[in-house]
Amino acid sequence: MTVIVRDLHPGADADIEGFVRVRHAALPYVYLSRASVLHHLALTPAAARFRALVAEEDGEVVGTAQVGLAHDSPEPGQGWLNLYVDPARTRRGAGTLLVRAAEEHLTAQGATKLFAWVLDEPGNRAFAERHGYRASRSGHFLVLDLEHTELPPLHKPPADVELRTAADFADDPRPLFTLDAEAGSDEPGDIPTEFTDYEAWIAEYWKHPHLDLELSSVAVADGRPVAFSVAHTDGAGRYSTGMTGTVREHRGRGLAKLVKNDSLHRARAAGYTRAYTANDADNGPMLAVNRWFGYEINATEVRYVREVG
C-alpha cells in the first residue's frame, strides 16, 4: 500500500468527494459540501498562500489538509494547518506525510509560528506532540436536538430594538460587515484577526453557499444592526450557527440570546432538526448562552502550536 500527498484537484469529482467524505468521517460536527469546498478554494485571498492537500492510498483519498497563512492578522509570520485522516485509515503514514508537506509549504512562505486544531483524543494529541507541537487553548463542538428539545419561549425585544433578518440587508450588507468586524475582533483566539476588506467579506462570507439569509436574525437599534446570529443550513435538516455577536455598547442586554432564540425557533419551524455550533472553551458568556438553549458538548478540539525557524 503506497500513500502519497498531493494538491487537491478542484476539477476532479473524485477528489472533492473524497475530501468531503474524509472530513465528515473525522469531523462530523462541521458540515462541508462540494459547493463549500469549491467556494473556499476559489475565494481564499492570494495573500493566504492557501493549499488544500489530499493523502491518497492506491487511488483513494484517505486524508486531507488545509494550509495557509493568517493573512488577516496584524501579526505576520503566522501559519495554520488543519489535517484530518479517515479514522478507518490511520497509522499508515498519511498524517505524517500531510504534516511534512504542510510545514514545508508554510515555512517556505515565511511562517515562523504554526497553529493546528487537534481533536482531544489521546492518539491525536500524542501525534501532534511527537511532531513538536504544544497544546494551548481548546474549543468545543456543541449540538442541539431541535426536533425534541423545548426551546426557551420567544420574548419581545426591548422597546428600542427591532428584530429583522439578514435578508432585509440584501441590497446593502455593509452594516452587517461593520457589526461582524467589531464582534469578531473580540472573539477569544490565539491569532488576532481584522476585517478590513469589505469586498473580500462579501465574496467569502456573504456569498457563502450555506449562508441562510432568511434564518439569520439581526437586532437593530438606533437604525443600525447591533447583534446578529448567522445561520448556515444544508437544506436537509442541518442548521449551524456561524457567528453570534453583539457590538460592545449593547452587550449585557441579552441581545445574543434574543437573536439566537429567534433564529432557532424559525429554523425549527422551517423543518431543521439538528443545530450545531462551536465555542472557544474560554468564551464563558457564549457557552452559558448555548447551555441555556440546551446545547450539549459533543467533542473538543485543542489548539496546538509550534515555533519554527
C-alpha positions as CSV (number, residue, x, y, z in Angstrom):
1,M,0.0,0.0,0.0
2,T,1.5,3.3,-1.1
3,V,0.5,6.7,0.4
4,I,1.3,9.9,-1.5
5,V,0.4,13.6,-0.7
6,R,-0.6,16.0,-3.5
7,D,-2.7,19.1,-4.1
8,L,-6.4,18.6,-4.3
9,H,-7.6,19.0,-7.9
10,P,-10.7,21.2,-7.9
11,G,-11.9,19.9,-11.2
12,A,-11.8,16.2,-10.2
13,D,-15.1,15.0,-8.8
14,A,-13.3,12.1,-7.0
15,D,-11.0,14.5,-5.2
16,I,-13.8,16.7,-4.0
17,E,-16.0,13.8,-3.0
18,G,-13.0,12.2,-1.2
19,F,-12.2,15.4,0.6
20,V,-15.8,15.8,1.9
21,R,-16.1,12.2,2.9
22,V,-12.9,12.1,4.9
23,R,-13.7,15.4,6.7
24,H,-17.2,14.2,7.6
25,A,-15.8,10.9,8.9
26,A,-13.1,12.6,11.0
27,L,-15.1,15.7,12.0
28,P,-18.9,15.1,11.7
29,Y,-19.7,18.3,13.6
30,V,-18.6,20.6,10.7
31,Y,-20.6,20.4,7.5
32,L,-18.9,20.6,4.2
33,S,-20.3,20.2,0.7
34,R,-18.9,20.2,-2.8
35,A,-20.1,23.8,-3.1
36,S,-18.5,25.0,0.1
37,V,-15.1,23.3,-0.7
38,L,-15.0,24.9,-4.2
39,H,-16.1,28.2,-2.7
40,H,-13.2,28.2,-0.3
41,L,-10.7,27.2,-2.9
42,A,-11.9,29.9,-5.3
43,L,-12.1,32.8,-2.8
44,T,-9.3,32.4,-0.4
45,P,-7.1,35.5,-0.9
46,A,-3.8,35.1,-2.6
47,A,-2.1,36.5,0.5
48,A,-3.1,33.4,2.4
49,R,-0.9,31.2,0.2
50,F,-3.6,28.6,0.7
51,R,-3.2,25.0,-0.3
52,A,-5.7,22.1,0.0
53,L,-3.9,18.8,0.2
54,V,-5.0,15.2,0.0
55,A,-3.3,12.0,1.1
56,E,-4.1,9.2,-1.4
57,E,-3.6,5.5,-0.9
58,D,-3.8,3.4,-4.0
59,G,-6.0,6.0,-5.7
60,E,-8.4,6.7,-2.8
61,V,-8.4,9.8,-0.7
62,V,-7.7,8.9,2.9
63,G,-6.6,12.2,4.4
64,T,-6.9,15.9,3.9
65,A,-5.2,19.1,5.0
66,Q,-5.9,22.8,4.6
67,V,-2.9,25.0,5.0
68,G,-2.4,28.7,4.8
69,L,-1.0,32.0,6.3
70,A,-3.1,34.1,8.7
71,H,-3.3,36.9,6.1
72,D,-6.0,38.8,8.0
73,S,-3.9,39.0,11.2
74,P,-1.9,42.2,12.0
75,E,0.9,39.9,13.3
76,P,3.0,38.5,10.4
77,G,4.6,35.0,10.2
78,Q,1.7,33.0,11.5
79,G,0.5,29.9,9.6
80,W,-2.1,27.3,10.2
81,L,-2.6,23.6,9.2
82,N,-5.7,21.6,9.8
83,L,-5.4,17.9,8.8
84,Y,-7.7,15.0,9.2
85,V,-7.3,11.3,8.3
86,D,-10.2,8.9,7.8
87,P,-10.5,7.1,11.2
88,A,-10.6,3.8,9.4
89,R,-7.2,4.5,7.6
90,T,-5.0,5.8,10.3
91,R,-1.5,4.5,11.2
92,R,-0.5,4.2,7.6
93,G,1.7,7.3,7.3
94,A,-0.9,9.7,5.8
95,G,-0.9,12.1,8.7
96,T,2.9,12.3,8.9
97,L,3.2,13.0,5.1
98,L,0.5,15.7,5.3
99,V,2.2,17.4,8.2
100,R,5.6,17.3,6.4
101,A,4.1,18.8,3.2
102,A,2.1,21.4,5.1
103,E,5.1,22.6,7.2
104,E,7.4,22.7,4.2
105,H,4.9,24.9,2.4
106,L,4.3,27.3,5.3
107,T,8.0,27.7,6.2
108,A,8.8,28.4,2.6
109,Q,6.2,31.3,2.8
110,G,7.9,32.8,5.9
111,A,5.8,31.3,8.6
112,T,7.5,31.1,12.0
113,K,4.6,30.0,14.2
114,L,2.3,27.2,13.2
115,F,-1.2,26.6,14.6
116,A,-3.3,23.4,14.3
117,W,-6.5,22.1,15.7
118,V,-6.4,18.6,17.0
119,L,-9.3,16.5,18.3
120,D,-9.0,16.0,22.1
121,E,-8.3,12.3,21.9
122,P,-5.2,10.5,23.2
123,G,-3.9,9.3,19.8
124,N,-4.4,12.6,18.1
125,R,-2.7,14.6,20.9
126,A,0.2,12.2,21.0
127,F,0.6,12.6,17.2
128,A,0.8,16.4,17.5
129,E,3.3,16.2,20.4
130,R,5.5,13.8,18.5
131,H,5.8,16.4,15.7
132,G,6.9,19.2,18.1
133,Y,3.6,20.9,18.8
134,R,2.5,22.0,22.3
135,A,-1.1,22.3,23.5
136,S,-2.7,25.8,24.1
137,R,-6.4,26.7,24.3
138,S,-9.3,24.5,23.4
139,G,-12.7,24.8,21.7
140,H,-16.0,22.7,21.9
141,F,-18.4,21.4,19.3
142,L,-22.0,21.6,20.5
143,V,-25.2,20.1,19.2
144,L,-28.9,20.7,20.0
145,D,-31.7,18.3,19.1
146,L,-34.0,20.9,17.6
147,E,-36.8,18.4,17.0
148,H,-37.2,17.2,20.6
149,T,-35.7,19.9,22.8
150,E,-38.0,22.6,24.2
151,L,-36.6,26.0,23.3
152,P,-36.9,29.0,25.6
153,P,-40.0,30.9,24.8
154,L,-39.8,33.9,22.5
155,H,-39.7,37.3,24.1
156,K,-40.5,40.7,22.7
157,P,-37.3,42.7,22.1
158,P,-36.6,45.8,24.2
159,A,-38.5,48.9,23.1
160,D,-35.6,50.4,21.3
161,V,-34.7,47.2,19.4
162,E,-36.3,45.7,16.3
163,L,-35.8,42.1,15.1
164,R,-35.0,41.7,11.4
165,T,-33.3,39.1,9.2
166,A,-30.1,39.3,7.2
167,A,-32.3,39.2,4.1
168,D,-33.5,42.7,4.9
169,F,-29.9,43.9,4.2
170,A,-29.6,42.1,0.9
171,D,-29.4,45.4,-1.0
172,D,-26.7,46.8,1.3
173,P,-25.0,44.4,3.7
174,R,-22.3,46.8,4.7
175,P,-23.9,47.5,8.1
176,L,-23.6,43.7,8.8
177,F,-19.9,43.8,7.8
178,T,-19.3,46.6,10.3
179,L,-21.0,44.5,13.0
180,D,-19.2,41.4,12.1
181,A,-15.8,43.2,12.1
182,E,-16.3,44.5,15.6
183,A,-17.9,41.4,17.2
184,G,-15.3,39.1,15.5
185,S,-12.4,41.1,16.7
186,D,-13.4,40.4,20.3
187,E,-13.7,36.7,20.0
188,P,-11.1,34.7,22.1
189,G,-8.3,33.3,20.0
190,D,-4.6,33.0,19.6
191,I,-4.5,34.6,16.1
192,P,-5.9,38.2,16.2
193,T,-7.9,39.0,13.0
194,E,-9.1,42.2,11.4
195,F,-11.9,42.5,8.9
196,T,-10.9,45.5,6.7
197,D,-11.8,44.4,3.2
198,Y,-15.5,44.7,2.5
199,E,-15.4,43.2,-1.0
200,A,-13.4,40.2,0.3
201,W,-16.0,39.8,3.1
202,I,-18.8,39.9,0.6
203,A,-17.2,37.2,-1.6
204,E,-16.2,34.9,1.2
205,Y,-18.9,35.3,3.9
206,W,-21.9,37.0,2.4
207,K,-21.9,34.8,-0.7
208,H,-21.1,31.5,1.1
209,P,-23.2,28.7,-0.4
210,H,-24.6,27.7,3.0
211,L,-25.5,31.1,4.4
212,D,-29.2,31.3,5.1
213,L,-30.2,35.0,5.0
214,E,-33.8,34.3,6.0
215,L,-32.8,32.4,9.1
216,S,-30.0,34.7,10.2
217,S,-31.5,37.1,12.8
218,V,-30.4,40.7,13.3
219,A,-31.2,43.1,16.2
220,V,-31.4,46.7,15.1
221,A,-31.1,49.7,17.4
222,D,-30.6,53.4,16.6
223,G,-31.0,52.5,12.9
224,R,-28.1,50.0,12.7
225,P,-27.5,46.3,13.4
226,V,-26.2,45.8,16.9
227,A,-26.4,42.0,17.3
228,F,-26.8,39.0,15.0
229,S,-26.9,35.3,14.8
230,V,-25.7,33.9,11.5
231,A,-27.3,30.7,10.2
232,H,-25.9,28.2,7.8
233,T,-28.1,25.4,6.5
234,D,-27.8,22.4,4.2
235,G,-31.4,22.4,3.1
236,A,-31.9,18.9,4.5
237,G,-32.4,19.3,8.3
238,R,-29.0,20.5,9.4
239,Y,-28.6,24.0,10.8
240,S,-25.5,25.6,12.2
241,T,-24.6,28.9,13.8
242,G,-21.7,30.6,12.0
243,M,-21.4,33.5,14.4
244,T,-23.4,35.2,17.2
245,G,-22.2,38.6,18.3
246,T,-23.1,42.0,19.8
247,V,-21.4,45.3,19.5
248,R,-19.7,46.4,22.6
249,E,-22.0,49.2,23.7
250,H,-25.1,46.9,23.6
251,R,-23.6,43.9,25.5
252,G,-25.2,42.8,28.7
253,R,-28.7,43.4,27.4
254,G,-29.5,39.8,26.4
255,L,-29.4,40.6,22.7
256,A,-27.3,37.5,21.9
257,K,-30.0,35.3,23.4
258,L,-32.7,37.3,21.7
259,V,-31.3,36.9,18.1
260,K,-30.2,33.3,18.5
261,N,-33.6,32.3,20.0
262,D,-35.4,34.0,17.2
263,S,-33.2,32.2,14.6
264,L,-33.6,28.8,16.3
265,H,-37.4,29.0,16.6
266,R,-37.6,29.9,12.9
267,A,-35.2,27.1,11.9
268,R,-37.3,24.6,13.7
269,A,-40.4,25.9,12.1
270,A,-38.7,25.5,8.7
271,G,-38.1,21.8,9.4
272,Y,-34.5,21.8,10.6
273,T,-33.9,19.1,13.3
274,R,-30.3,19.4,14.4
275,A,-28.4,22.5,15.4
276,Y,-24.7,22.8,15.6
277,T,-22.3,25.4,16.9
278,A,-18.8,25.8,18.2
279,N,-17.3,27.8,21.1
280,D,-13.9,28.6,22.4
281,A,-13.6,27.0,25.8
282,D,-12.7,30.4,27.3
283,N,-15.8,32.1,25.9
284,G,-17.8,31.7,29.1
285,P,-20.6,34.1,28.2
286,M,-21.4,32.3,24.9
287,L,-21.1,28.9,26.4
288,A,-23.6,29.9,29.0
289,V,-26.0,31.1,26.3
290,N,-25.7,27.8,24.4
291,R,-26.3,25.8,27.6
292,W,-29.4,27.9,28.2
293,F,-30.7,26.7,24.9
294,G,-29.9,23.1,25.7
295,Y,-26.8,22.6,23.5
296,E,-24.5,19.8,24.7
297,I,-20.8,19.4,24.1
298,N,-20.2,16.6,21.6
299,A,-16.4,16.9,21.1
300,T,-13.5,19.1,21.9
301,E,-10.5,20.3,19.9
302,V,-7.2,21.5,21.2
303,R,-5.2,24.2,19.6
304,Y,-1.6,23.1,19.2
305,V,1.3,25.5,18.4
306,R,4.8,25.0,17.1
307,E,7.5,27.6,16.8
308,V,9.8,27.2,13.7
309,G,12.8,29.0,12.3
